[in-house]
């Protein structure tokens, strides 16, 4: 299915957003943000397992990360998510490799909920995360707020989101993990 079929009019916005803008000068290779395809699911699963181990082994332990990633990031689970309505399941691709992934739901527009934004550890701090945020905002011109949750002690992610204008609006403990809830109010835009 093409991006237009996945997102309706938003797919056209995604194609326009990235037509002719395939990368940033600071990146090793040109990176393209695009809608994921079913054939990308295995690579996204591998990416999520790698980034989760890099991020959470020190916080949760390798065995717990294995358990979580087998439940949450199995290719069959990701394929089901890819097929859901009113979602954006994006990948960052360079030289034929998936180096990043973002997943957001538009179920509660005008609030857009970012459920995942991960970049391969060796490709972090190269602007890919910024490009995912820009792409998600461009896809949903009716969105007036971005919201997400992040593990409190995932300091790199917390710093990334605070740097991009998110504010902490709540905190909780879920399944023994300290979770921060962040939001960013978006300026009014034309649809």
C-alpha positions in Angstrom: 0.0 0.0 0.0 1.4 3.4 -0.8 1.6 6.3 1.6 -1.6 7.9 0.2 -3.5 4.7 1.1 -2.1 4.6 4.6 -2.7 8.2 5.5 -5.2 9.5 3.0 -4.3 13.1 2.3 -1.5 13.0 4.8 0.4 10.6 2.5 0.6 13.3 -0.2 1.9 15.7 2.4 4.6 13.2 3.3 5.7 12.7 -0.3 5.7 16.5 -0.8 7.7 17.1 2.4 10.5 14.8 1.3 10.5 15.3 -2.4 13.9 16.8 -3.2 14.9 16.9 0.5 16.6 13.6 1.0 19.1 14.4 3.6 20.9 16.9 5.8 24.5 18.0 5.1 25.6 16.8 8.5 24.6 13.2 7.9 27.0 10.5 6.7 24.6 9.5 4.0 21.3 11.0 2.7 18.4 10.0 4.9 14.9 9.7 3.7 11.9 9.7 6.0 9.0 7.7 4.5 6.0 5.6 5.3 6.9 2.1 6.3 5.9 -0.8 4.0 5.1 -4.4 5.2 8.5 -5.5 3.9 10.2 -3.0 6.4 8.7 -4.7 9.5 11.6 -7.2 10.1 14.2 -4.4 9.9 12.1 -2.2 12.2 11.9 -5.0 14.7 15.7 -5.5 14.6 16.2 -1.7 15.0 13.9 -1.6 18.0 15.6 -4.5 19.7 19.0 -2.9 19.1 18.0 0.5 20.4 16.1 -0.9 23.4 19.2 -2.9 24.4 21.3 0.3 24.0 18.9 2.4 26.0 17.4 0.1 28.6 19.8 -2.6 29.5 21.4 -0.5 32.2 17.9 0.4 33.6 16.0 -2.8 33.2 18.6 -5.5 32.6 19.2 -7.4 29.3 16.8 -10.2 30.1 13.9 -7.8 30.8 14.6 -6.0 27.6 14.6 -9.3 25.7 11.2 -10.1 27.2 9.7 -6.7 26.4 11.0 -6.6 22.9 9.8 -10.1 22.1 6.3 -9.0 23.2 6.2 -5.4 21.8 8.5 -5.5 18.8 7.9 -8.9 17.2 7.4 -8.5 13.4 3.8 -9.8 13.7 2.9 -7.2 16.3 4.5 -4.4 14.2 2.7 -5.6 11.1 -0.6 -5.3 12.9 0.3 -1.8 14.0 1.2 -0.8 10.5 -2.3 -1.8 9.3 -4.1 0.3 11.9 -6.1 3.4 10.8 -5.1 6.9 11.8 -1.5 6.1 12.5 1.9 7.1 11.1 4.4 4.3 11.0 7.5 5.9 9.5 11.1 4.8 8.9 14.3 6.7 8.2 16.2 5.0 5.4 19.7 5.5 4.0 21.7 3.3 1.6 18.9 0.7 1.7 19.0 0.4 5.5 16.4 1.4 8.1 18.2 3.6 10.6 15.2 5.0 12.5 11.5 4.5 13.2 8.7 6.7 14.5 5.1 5.6 15.3 2.3 8.0 16.2 -1.4 7.8 16.5 -3.9 10.4 15.4 -6.8 8.7 17.2 -7.2 11.7 19.6 -6.7 14.6 17.2 -6.1 17.5 17.7 -3.6 15.8 20.0 -1.1 13.6 18.2 0.5 10.9 20.4 4.0 9.8 19.7 4.3 6.2 20.8 7.8 5.5 19.5 10.7 7.5 18.1 14.0 5.5 17.9 17.2 6.0 15.9 20.0 3.5 15.7 22.6 4.3 18.3 25.4 5.0 15.7 23.1 7.4 13.8 21.8 9.5 16.8 22.6 13.2 17.1 22.6 13.6 13.3 19.2 15.2 12.9 17.1 12.1 12.2 14.9 12.5 15.3 14.3 16.2 14.4 13.2 15.1 10.9 10.8 12.6 12.4 9.2 15.3 14.5 8.9 17.6 11.5 7.4 14.8 9.4 4.8 14.0 12.0 3.8 17.6 12.4 3.6 18.1 8.6 1.4 15.0 8.3 -1.2 16.3 10.7 -1.9 20.0 10.1 -4.9 19.8 12.4 -2.7 18.7 15.4 -2.4 21.3 18.0 -0.4 19.3 20.5 2.2 16.5 20.6 2.2 14.1 23.5 4.3 11.2 24.6 5.6 9.3 27.6 9.2 8.4 28.3 11.1 6.5 31.0 12.3 9.1 33.5 15.8 7.8 33.6 16.2 7.7 29.8 18.2 10.9 30.0 19.1 11.1 26.3 15.4 11.0 25.3 14.2 13.4 28.0 16.9 15.9 27.0 16.0 15.5 23.3 12.3 16.2 23.9 12.9 19.1 26.3 15.3 20.6 23.7 12.5 20.4 21.2 10.1 22.4 23.3 8.2 19.6 25.1 7.3 20.2 28.8 6.8 17.7 31.5 3.1 17.8 32.5 2.9 14.7 34.7 4.8 11.8 36.2 3.8 8.3 37.3 5.1 4.9 38.1 3.8 2.1 35.8 4.9 -1.5 36.2 7.7 -0.3 38.5 9.1 2.2 36.0 9.1 6.0 36.5 7.4 7.5 33.5 7.3 11.2 32.5 4.4 12.5 30.4 5.5 15.3 28.0 3.5 17.7 25.8 4.3 20.3 23.2 1.8 22.8 22.0 2.0 23.5 18.3 1.4 26.9 16.7 -1.7 27.2 14.6 -1.1 26.1 11.0 -3.1 26.1 7.8 -4.4 22.6 6.8 
